Amino acid sequence: MSYARVIGTGGYLPERILTNAELVKMVNTTENWVETRTGIRERRIAAPGERTSDLAEHAARQAIDMAGISPQELDLIVVATTTPDHVFPSVACLLQDRLGIHNGGPAFDVQAVCTGFVYAIDVANRFFRTDACNKALVVGAETFSRIIDWTDRNTCILFGDGAGAVVLETASEPGIVSSHLHADGKYHELLNVPAGVSANYEQVLKGEAYTQMQGSEVFKWAVKALGDIVDETLQANGLTKSDIDWLVPHQANIRIISATAKKLNMDMDQVVVTVERHGNTSAASIPLAFNEAVRDGRIKRGQKVIMEGFGGGFTWGSILLIY
């Protein structure tokens, strides 16, 4: 049995910055209200014509460069996204082609919304545990701004675009220590896009397939689920809260992040927070935050990290890794 460890990270944010000051001119809100309620000051918005695969490629190339490998060495690509370029082919297949990889290795997308990157890491790790691959690229990439109604204050203040990536390779000792995934479709109406190919397609044709959210209910559920997943992760690995060096949470809302850190008895200095500059980038938020903390030297080799996410579905989950 083999294990997987992280050997490279990457991230990409579009150039366009949308500030709270600009949002005030678009919807009935104030800069102070947005920042107080969410912790967000600005978010990035993909340029017209800039696709999810474009963002994914930038992040992927950074991760590959850090790993010191050639793209052709990758024998698995998993992309977590809710906003693919096309119904098909997958963003992963498009990315595989852009990277010049034609070795026939598997490439596919995973859709678990904001928990997508956690799901994708779990899937890739299972390939390693069964000796089915040697090097893998896992990406979280979103152009979430394309499914936002910019007149809806409940959602437009929260979301942005971006991509983050990691390269994994075979290791003799665990880098990815454990993963814990959950879902409960009973709550699908609390956070969704109520239109698609086989349901309410007319909304898609009209360009009205937008994210809808019952914010207060989602908030309460997220705080509980993320707190519970931390306990589950620690108990499954015989660890205590003091054993964890870093928490890299999904960047949805500073109040949710703070509540989870409090449950862990972690100082906020041990929590990687990018929400104020990135907003909620869905499946991209965890790898973007992880990449930033690795590259600025906060997260060091040998340290224990919990990644955790919560998204529409509902889906939620965590990854325990030793960097």
C-alpha positions as CSV (number, residue, x, y, z in Angstrom):
1,M,0.0,0.0,0.0
2,S,1.3,3.4,-1.0
3,Y,0.5,6.9,0.4
4,A,0.3,10.4,-1.1
5,R,2.1,13.5,-0.1
6,V,2.0,17.1,-1.3
7,I,5.0,18.2,-3.4
8,G,3.7,21.3,-5.0
9,T,1.1,24.0,-4.6
10,G,-0.3,26.7,-6.9
11,G,-2.9,29.4,-7.0
12,Y,-4.4,31.9,-9.4
13,L,-6.7,34.9,-9.0
14,P,-8.2,36.9,-11.8
15,E,-7.0,40.5,-12.2
16,R,-10.3,42.2,-11.7
17,I,-11.0,43.2,-8.1
18,L,-14.5,44.0,-6.9
19,T,-14.5,45.9,-3.7
20,N,-17.3,46.5,-1.2
21,A,-17.3,50.1,-2.2
22,E,-18.3,49.1,-5.7
23,L,-20.9,46.6,-4.4
24,V,-22.6,49.4,-2.5
25,K,-23.4,51.0,-5.9
26,M,-25.0,47.7,-7.1
27,V,-27.2,46.6,-4.2
28,N,-28.7,48.0,-1.1
29,T,-26.0,47.5,1.5
30,T,-23.0,49.3,3.1
31,E,-19.3,48.5,3.2
32,N,-19.4,48.2,7.0
33,W,-22.4,45.7,6.9
34,V,-20.7,43.5,4.4
35,E,-17.4,43.4,6.2
36,T,-19.0,43.0,9.6
37,R,-21.2,40.2,8.5
38,T,-18.8,38.3,6.3
39,G,-15.2,39.5,6.8
40,I,-15.0,40.2,3.1
41,R,-13.5,43.4,1.7
42,E,-13.0,42.4,-1.9
43,R,-13.2,39.5,-4.3
44,R,-11.8,38.7,-7.7
45,I,-13.9,38.4,-10.9
46,A,-13.0,36.5,-14.0
47,A,-12.7,38.7,-17.1
48,P,-15.2,38.2,-20.0
49,G,-14.1,35.2,-21.9
50,E,-11.9,33.9,-19.0
51,R,-12.9,30.3,-18.3
52,T,-12.6,28.0,-15.4
53,S,-10.1,26.0,-17.4
54,D,-8.0,29.1,-17.8
55,L,-7.8,29.7,-14.0
56,A,-7.2,26.0,-13.4
57,E,-4.2,26.0,-15.9
58,H,-2.5,29.0,-14.2
59,A,-2.8,27.3,-10.8
60,A,-1.8,23.9,-12.1
61,R,1.4,25.2,-13.8
62,Q,2.5,26.9,-10.5
63,A,2.0,23.6,-8.6
64,I,3.8,21.6,-11.3
65,D,6.7,24.1,-11.2
66,M,7.0,23.9,-7.5
67,A,6.9,20.1,-7.6
68,G,9.8,20.1,-10.1
69,I,8.3,17.7,-12.5
70,S,7.1,17.7,-16.1
71,P,3.4,17.6,-16.8
72,Q,3.9,14.3,-18.6
73,E,4.7,12.7,-15.3
74,L,1.2,13.2,-14.1
75,D,-1.0,10.1,-14.4
76,L,-4.1,11.4,-12.8
77,I,-6.0,14.8,-12.9
78,V,-9.0,15.5,-10.7
79,V,-10.6,19.0,-10.8
80,A,-13.2,20.1,-8.3
81,T,-15.6,22.6,-9.8
82,T,-19.2,23.7,-9.9
83,T,-18.7,26.0,-12.9
84,P,-17.2,24.0,-15.7
85,D,-16.5,25.4,-19.1
86,H,-18.9,23.0,-20.8
87,V,-21.4,20.3,-19.8
88,F,-18.7,18.1,-21.3
89,P,-15.9,17.5,-21.7
90,S,-14.7,18.0,-18.1
91,V,-12.4,20.8,-17.1
92,A,-9.9,18.0,-16.1
93,C,-9.8,16.8,-19.7
94,L,-9.4,20.3,-21.1
95,L,-6.6,20.9,-18.6
96,Q,-5.0,17.6,-19.5
97,D,-4.8,18.7,-23.1
98,R,-3.5,22.2,-22.3
99,L,-0.7,20.7,-20.3
100,G,0.2,18.5,-23.2
101,I,-0.5,15.3,-21.4
102,H,-1.5,12.5,-23.8
103,N,-0.6,9.4,-21.8
104,G,-4.2,8.2,-21.4
105,G,-4.3,8.6,-17.7
106,P,-7.7,9.3,-16.0
107,A,-8.9,12.9,-15.9
108,F,-12.3,13.9,-14.5
109,D,-14.2,16.5,-12.5
110,V,-15.7,16.2,-9.0
111,Q,-18.8,18.3,-8.0
112,A,-19.4,18.9,-4.3
113,V,-19.5,22.7,-4.5
114,C,-17.5,24.3,-1.7
115,T,-16.4,20.9,-0.3
116,G,-15.2,19.9,-3.8
117,F,-11.5,20.1,-3.2
118,V,-11.8,18.0,0.0
119,Y,-13.7,15.4,-2.0
120,A,-11.2,15.6,-4.9
121,I,-8.2,15.0,-2.5
122,D,-10.0,12.0,-1.1
123,V,-10.6,10.5,-4.5
124,A,-7.0,11.1,-5.6
125,N,-5.7,9.6,-2.4
126,R,-7.6,6.4,-3.0
127,F,-5.8,6.0,-6.3
128,F,-2.5,6.2,-4.4
129,R,-3.7,3.8,-1.7
130,T,-4.4,1.1,-4.3
131,D,-1.1,1.8,-6.2
132,A,-3.1,3.1,-9.2
133,C,-1.0,6.2,-9.8
134,N,2.3,7.8,-8.9
135,K,1.8,11.5,-9.4
136,A,-1.5,13.4,-9.4
137,L,-2.8,16.9,-10.0
138,V,-5.7,18.0,-7.9
139,V,-7.3,21.4,-8.7
140,G,-10.2,23.4,-7.3
141,A,-11.3,26.1,-9.8
142,E,-14.4,28.3,-10.1
143,T,-15.9,31.1,-12.1
144,F,-18.6,31.4,-9.5
145,S,-19.4,35.0,-10.5
146,R,-21.2,33.5,-13.6
147,I,-23.9,31.9,-11.5
148,I,-24.5,35.0,-9.2
149,D,-27.4,37.4,-9.5
150,W,-25.7,40.7,-8.9
151,T,-28.9,42.3,-7.6
152,D,-29.3,39.7,-4.8
153,R,-27.6,41.0,-1.7
154,N,-27.8,37.6,0.0
155,T,-25.3,36.1,-2.5
156,C,-23.5,38.7,-4.5
157,I,-21.5,40.0,-1.6
158,L,-20.0,36.6,-0.9
159,F,-18.6,35.0,-4.0
160,G,-15.6,35.4,-6.2
161,D,-13.5,33.5,-8.7
162,G,-10.1,31.7,-8.5
163,A,-8.2,28.4,-8.7
164,G,-5.8,26.5,-6.4
165,A,-3.9,23.3,-7.0
166,V,-1.7,20.7,-5.5
167,V,0.6,18.0,-6.9
168,L,0.7,14.7,-5.0
169,E,3.2,11.9,-5.4
170,T,3.6,8.4,-4.0
171,A,5.2,8.2,-0.5
172,S,6.1,5.5,1.9
173,E,4.5,7.3,4.8
174,P,1.2,9.1,4.9
175,G,1.1,12.7,3.8
176,I,-2.7,12.5,3.4
177,V,-3.4,10.9,6.7
178,S,-7.2,10.6,6.6
179,S,-10.3,12.0,4.9
180,H,-13.9,12.3,6.2
181,L,-16.7,13.0,3.8
182,H,-20.4,13.5,4.4
183,A,-23.5,14.7,2.6
184,D,-27.2,15.1,3.2
185,G,-29.4,15.9,0.3
186,K,-32.4,16.7,2.5
187,Y,-31.1,20.3,2.7
188,H,-30.6,20.9,-1.0
189,E,-33.2,23.7,-1.2
190,L,-31.3,25.8,1.3
191,L,-28.4,26.4,-1.0
192,N,-28.7,25.7,-4.7
193,V,-28.9,26.8,-8.3
194,P,-32.4,25.6,-9.2
195,A,-31.9,25.2,-12.9
196,G,-29.8,23.0,-15.2
197,V,-29.9,20.8,-18.3
198,S,-32.8,18.5,-17.1
199,A,-34.7,20.9,-14.8
200,N,-35.9,24.4,-15.4
201,Y,-33.7,24.7,-18.5
202,E,-35.5,27.8,-19.6
203,Q,-33.8,29.7,-16.8
204,V,-30.5,28.6,-18.2
205,L,-31.5,29.8,-21.7
206,K,-32.5,33.2,-20.2
207,G,-29.2,33.5,-18.4
208,E,-31.0,33.3,-15.0
209,A,-29.5,30.2,-13.5
210,Y,-28.3,31.8,-10.3
211,T,-27.2,30.7,-6.8
212,Q,-30.0,30.9,-4.2
213,M,-29.3,30.7,-0.5
214,Q,-31.2,30.8,2.8
215,G,-28.3,32.4,4.6
216,S,-29.2,32.1,8.3
217,E,-30.1,28.4,8.0
218,V,-26.9,27.6,6.0
219,F,-24.8,29.5,8.6
220,K,-26.2,27.5,11.5
221,W,-25.8,24.2,9.7
222,A,-22.2,25.0,8.6
223,V,-21.0,26.0,12.0
224,K,-22.3,22.7,13.5
225,A,-21.1,20.5,10.6
226,L,-17.6,22.0,10.6
227,G,-17.3,21.7,14.3
228,D,-18.4,18.1,14.3
229,I,-16.0,17.2,11.4
230,V,-13.1,18.6,13.4
231,D,-14.0,16.3,16.4
232,E,-14.4,13.3,14.0
233,T,-11.0,13.9,12.4
234,L,-9.2,14.1,15.8
235,Q,-11.0,11.1,17.2
236,A,-10.4,9.0,14.1
237,N,-6.6,9.6,14.4
238,G,-6.2,9.6,18.2
239,L,-5.2,13.2,18.2
240,T,-6.0,16.1,20.5
241,K,-6.6,19.7,19.5
242,S,-3.1,20.7,20.5
243,D,-1.7,18.3,18.0
244,I,-2.9,20.3,15.0
245,D,-0.6,23.0,13.7
246,W,-2.9,24.7,11.1
247,L,-6.5,24.9,10.2
248,V,-7.2,25.6,6.5
249,P,-11.0,26.1,6.3
250,H,-13.3,26.8,3.4
251,Q,-13.3,30.6,3.2
252,A,-17.0,31.3,3.3
253,N,-17.5,33.7,6.2
254,I,-15.2,34.9,8.9
255,R,-17.8,34.2,11.6
256,I,-18.0,30.5,10.5
257,I,-14.2,30.3,10.5
258,S,-13.9,31.9,13.9
259,A,-16.5,29.6,15.4
260,T,-14.6,26.5,14.1
261,A,-11.3,27.8,15.4
262,K,-12.9,28.4,18.8
263,K,-14.1,24.8,18.9
264,L,-10.5,23.7,18.2
265,N,-9.2,26.1,20.9
266,M,-6.9,27.4,18.2
267,D,-5.6,31.0,18.1
268,M,-6.6,32.7,14.9
269,D,-2.9,33.0,14.2
270,Q,-3.0,29.2,13.5
271,V,-5.9,29.6,11.0
272,V,-5.2,30.5,7.4
273,V,-7.7,33.2,6.4
274,T,-8.0,34.7,3.0
275,V,-11.7,35.5,2.9
276,E,-11.2,39.2,3.3
277,R,-9.3,39.4,0.0
278,H,-10.8,36.5,-2.0
279,G,-14.4,36.1,-0.8
280,N,-15.9,32.7,-1.2
281,T,-14.3,31.0,-4.2
282,S,-16.2,27.7,-3.5
283,A,-14.0,24.7,-4.4
284,A,-11.0,26.9,-5.0
285,S,-11.0,28.5,-1.5
286,I,-9.1,25.8,0.4
287,P,-6.3,25.2,-2.1
288,L,-5.9,28.9,-2.6
289,A,-5.5,29.4,1.2
290,F,-3.2,26.4,1.5
291,N,-1.0,27.6,-1.4
292,E,-0.7,31.1,0.2
293,A,0.4,29.7,3.6
294,V,2.9,27.2,2.1
295,R,4.5,29.9,-0.1
296,D,4.8,32.5,2.6
297,G,6.4,30.0,4.9
298,R,3.7,29.7,7.6
299,I,3.0,26.0,6.9
300,K,6.2,24.1,7.2
301,R,7.2,20.5,6.4
302,G,6.2,18.0,9.0
303,Q,3.3,20.1,10.4
304,K,-0.2,18.7,10.8
305,V,-3.0,20.5,8.8
306,I,-6.7,20.1,8.9
307,M,-8.6,21.2,5.7
308,E,-12.4,21.4,6.1
309,G,-15.2,22.5,3.8
310,F,-19.0,22.8,3.7
311,G,-21.1,23.3,0.6
312,G,-24.4,23.0,-1.1
313,G,-25.9,19.6,-1.2
314,F,-25.3,19.8,1.7
315,T,-21.8,18.4,1.6
316,W,-19.1,18.6,4.2
317,G,-15.8,17.0,5.0
318,S,-12.2,17.2,6.1
319,I,-8.7,16.2,5.2
320,L,-5.9,15.6,7.8
321,L,-2.5,15.9,6.2
322,I,1.1,16.1,7.2
323,Y,2.8,18.6,4.9
